[in-house]
Amino acid sequence: MDSKVIQNIIHEILETGEYTLEGMAHHTRIPFDVIYDAACGVMAEFSITPWSRVVAIYLQVKPEISNQLMEWLLASSDRRLPVLLSTINHPL
């Protein structure tokens, strides 16, 4: 599933026209062939560092997504944020 998710994220970034695969590789400091394989769905899994770098680009080119996420976190901070933070600090 991870490879499909990152593949979709990369495709959505490319659809904005703000980045090419080469540009994503340069900006994230991830080798082009790794980005290319992920975009093609060839890669079995992505480590957390490339994941976070690609997601950072995604949030940059899709600010409405980051705005929705922040609104959700702020609106539900009394209940869900502590649960989310405890999950991050103590993965299953």
Secondary structure, DSSP 8 states (H G I E B T S, - for coil): -HHHHHHHHHHHHHHHTS--HHHHHHHHT--HHHHHHHHHT--S---HHHHHHHHHHHHHH-HHHHHHHHHHHHHTTTTHHHHHHHHHHS--
